[in-house]
């Protein structure tokens, strides 16, 4: 069994090699290949395609694994019209997108609109300042960061309301991810990472001694790789923070205005940046 020091060394060597992106595409603009205020990013692991929430252009853009544009989608009118897409998550053939108008859009991965869920408010299936979301791939349930309501809402596979949690511990949760053991929640205002068990009981809150030192005052999204390392974007301090499975800081990658982040099955880091050049970068 590897020791904590061994794990930290492996993680540090791996991510320290990712200094410059191997692919960097999409400067600011409205063209098909360009991005404007990109926020969330996710991977379709069945194809390797990269889906970007192109918030300023009110659409989702899809790139292949090498960063080449494939297509974009987002209805211009009607219930499927996008309004500042932010968080984005894929499970099998479905893709869910959170928006700044506090509703969620349900699309097929081929860009076909299916349904619209939710409205502004504080009740069930009502939201205030939507951010990240994720699927439980074992049962299709959806976990949603209802940020200004200081809670996580859980929806069923059919996208009906199931339950909520976190109201007394969370203060502006911005992203959520799942492992077999825990529900991880990134809490922007409390500057910490909360770990809940699947009984929705708070297991612990990690307030890293590095958060203040690293000026991690505006985290956007995070991801968990296949080895349970955690990568968090820090928008205003211009870097990606990397923590090992023991939740100890190991390394950072400098990147201007990073927002969405994910890691593909090959261990490549995919990050989008909303500021300066609006880029999709692959490390």
N, C-alpha and C positions, 0 to 999 in steps of 0.2 A: 504493500500500500504506500502511495506517495505521501511524503510529508508535506506540511504547509509550505516549507521553504522550497522544496522541489517544485511544487505547483506554481509558486510565485515565480521561480526562475523560468519555467517553461512558458508561462503566460507573458512575462516581460520580454523574453527573447522573441517570441512570436509577434507581438504587437509593436515592439520597438523597430522591427524591420519595415513597418508600414509608415514610412516617412513621406513619400510622394505618391500620389495616386497613379495607378497604371492606366486609368481612363479618367478623363475630365471633360465633360461635354455640357452644352446648353448654357450659353450666356443669356442675360436678361432679354426678354422680348415676348412678342405674341406669336411668332412663327411656330410651326409644328415642332421643331426640335428645341425651341427655346423655353425657358422656365421663367416664371414671374412669381416671387414669394412662395417657393415650394416649402411645404411643411412636412407631412408624413411620407414615409416610404416603406414598402414591403416587398416581399419576394413570393412569387408563385413557384414553390419548390418542385412542382411537377414539370415545369417548362424552363425555369430559370429566369423568366421574365420579371422585370422590375417595374413596379407600379408606384407612381409619384403623384401625390396630391398637389396639383399645381394651383395653389390658392388664388394667386393674382389673375390667372387666366380662367378660373372657374371650371376646371376640368381635371380629369385624371389622364396622365400620359404614361404610356407603356413602352418600355425599352427592352431590348433583348439583353442577354447576359454580358454583351460587350459594349453596352451603352448606345446602341443604334435604335433610333425611334422606330416603333412598330405601328402604333396607332394611338389615338386619343379618344376619349369618350366623355359624355356629360351633356344631357339634353339642354337645349337652349331655352326651351319653354316647358310648361307643365310641371307635374309633380317630380319629374326626374331632373329638373333644372338644378345645377350646382351653384352654391353661394359660398365661396371661400372654403373649399374642402380642406380639412386639417388632418384628422387621424384617418388611418386606412388599415384594414386587416383583411386577410384572405383565409378562407377555409374551404378546401376542395374547390367547387366551382362557383362559390359565392364570394362577393367582396362587399364589405360595409365601409361607408365613408361618413365621418362626422363633419359637421359644417358650422360656420359661425352664426347661422340663423337658428341654431339649436334644434336641428332635426338630423336624422340619420337616413342615408340613402342606401338601398339594397340593390346591387347590380349583379349580373352575371359577369364572370371574368372576361367574357368576350365583349363587354360594353353594353349589353342589353339591360335596360332598366326593368326592375321587378316591382319595387314598392318603396314607400316613404314611411318612416316611423318617427313618432314623437312630435313635440311642440314645446315652446318655451313655457317654463313654470317650475313648480316645486313638487308636484305629485308624481305618481307612477307614470312612466313613459313621458315625463316632462323633464326638461333639461335647462340648465343655465351655464353657459360657457363650456361647450363640449370640447374635449381634447382627445387623448388616446383611447384606444379600445383594442380588445383581443378576443379571439375565440378559444374555447376549450375544445380541442380537436377530438376529445374522447366522446363528447356528447352534443357538440354543436352549440352549446350555450355561449352567450356573449357577455363580456365584462366591459363596462363603459365608464370612463372618467367623467362624471358630472361635476365639473370642477368648482363652480361657484356655489353649488349646493353641498359641497364638501362630502361627497359620497361616491360610491361605486354602485351602479345599477346593474343587475344581472337579468338578462333576457333569455327566454327559452330558445330552442332551436327554431321554433316558429316565429320568433321575435315578439313574443308576448311577455309582459312583465312577470318576473318571478320573485325577486326580492332585492333588497339594497342593504348596504352596510357601510360602516366607517364614519358616520356623521360626527361622532364624538372624538375621533382620533385624527381625522384627516382635515387638512386646511389647504385647499386648492390642489387636489391630486391631478397630475398632468398626464400620467401614463401608467399602464398596468400590463403585467406579463405573468404567465403561469409556468410553473414547473410541476413535476409530479408531486412535490411535497408542499409547496407554498404558492400563495398569490403575492406577487411583488408589486408594490405601488410606489411610484415616485411622487413625493409630496413637495411641491415647490416652496410654499410659504414656510413650512417647518424645516426645510432643508434636510430631508431625511428620506430613507427608504424603509417602508413598512413591510413586514412579512406577516401575512395572515394565513392561518390554516384553512382547510376546506370546510370547517364548521363555522367559518367567518369570525373566528376569534383571533384577536391580535396576538401574534407569537412574540414579536419583538420589533423595535424600531431602531434602525441603525443610523445614528448621527455621527458620521465619520469625522474624526479629528482633522481630516484633510479638507473638509468642505469649506471652512472659513479660510484656511490657508490658500486654497485653490480659488477662492472667490467664486464659488459655485453658486451664484445667486440667481441664475435664470436658466435652470435646466429645462429642456424642451421634451425630448423623448429618450428612451433607453431601449436596449435590447439585451437578450441573454443568449450567448452562443451555445454550441453543443456541449461545451465543457463547463457550463454554468459560470463563465466569466461574464461580467456586466459591463456594458459600454454605454456611457451617458453623454449626451450632447450638452454643452454649456454655451448658450447663445451669445451672451454679452462678454464672456471671457475668452471666447474664440479657441476652444479646444474640446476634444473628446476625452473624457476620463475613463480609465479602465480599472476595474476592481476584480480581484481573483475570487474564486468560489467561497473563500472565507470572508469576503466583503472587505478586504484590505486593498487600499489604493496601490497600484503597481506602476502605472505609466500614464502619460497623456500624449495625444496627437494634436498638434497645432492645426487649427482649421478655422477660417473666418466665418462667423455667423452660422454654425451648424444647427440644424433643426432635426430632421428625421434621420434615423439610423437603423440599419439591420445588418445581419451577417448571413451570407448564403451558406449552402452545404459544403462549399469548397473552402470556407474560412475567410472569404473575401469580405471586407467591410464596405458597405454601400452607405453613403451619407449624402444628404442634400443640404444646400446652404442658401439661406434667405438673407442676402446682403452682400454688398460688393458685387462681384460676378455671381449670378444665381446659378449654381452648378449642381450637377450630379457627378459625384466622385466615387470611383471604385478603387480600393486599396488591396 
